[in-house]
């Protein structure tokens, strides 16, 4: 009996350690949407008063979004380099991938995973910047990688969509292909991980649900138009938009559309899920806040140009960036603007948020770090 208890205790210790190493926290934003469910939410309470504390110049502009973990910022760039930047805005190292990097990196267990427009998937040691392995797909990689545990509860798998029509699954340590799942068109976004399933949209107009262990497709749901963005999942509900400006809540367990919101512009961004709301940005220049239960519009906020980046919900506020070059902080319940900061260059990058730092990149080639401001808000 004591032996059984020892095994049970050991099991829970392993689970706890995995949670600590791989999960989002107030000091770590490890992936494009903060976590493997792609909810775009953090428990960090964003302050209303901020200042620019540093900026770091890269070679070119970028669509890649930053991640922050272990005291460092990681971001790809159109110049073909992956950059590691300290929280003080100084260069740690840069890695030459020899092709533009639009996908956000994934930080996992001191390794950074990212794809390029040449279709290469890299694993890089986060401390040294040295290549661990490279895996080749046959099409460009525009979406961030995600991760999942295998059926043994130990093996870590990296999941990446490609323009070669396949979702690829490789071993995180070796880069060896475990399986690939074919669709009928490009995969532009990131897969979501949920209860042993990978859920992702395709430019074939379907929402795909795939078994992470085998790579076999459980089923697919016909949405009728391109799904270029990444779905967010809470429980069994997947939230995502399509190219036609329709936004869905689909129960992937019973394969049923719970509600659909229409009348917006093209959705390239991914939604944020809060306790009561869904927040999503659109190319029609608007930020939409929807009731999570029925999809009814609660508020919308208009920027001056189209929005391709995704929102971040932090406590009772929403942080967004826009093609108009501004960072906006909005009240989650009302959509009222708290402040806006003009970087003077279009922003296609989604912010990364931790307790003492907000990081965003603009098309002028700069990565910007914002910290708390004591006396006055951003203008």
Order of alpha helices (4+ residues) and beta strands (2+ residues): alpha-beta-beta-beta-beta-beta-beta-beta-beta-beta-beta-beta-beta-beta-beta-beta-beta-beta-beta-beta-beta-beta-beta-beta-beta-beta-beta-beta-beta-beta-beta-beta-beta-beta
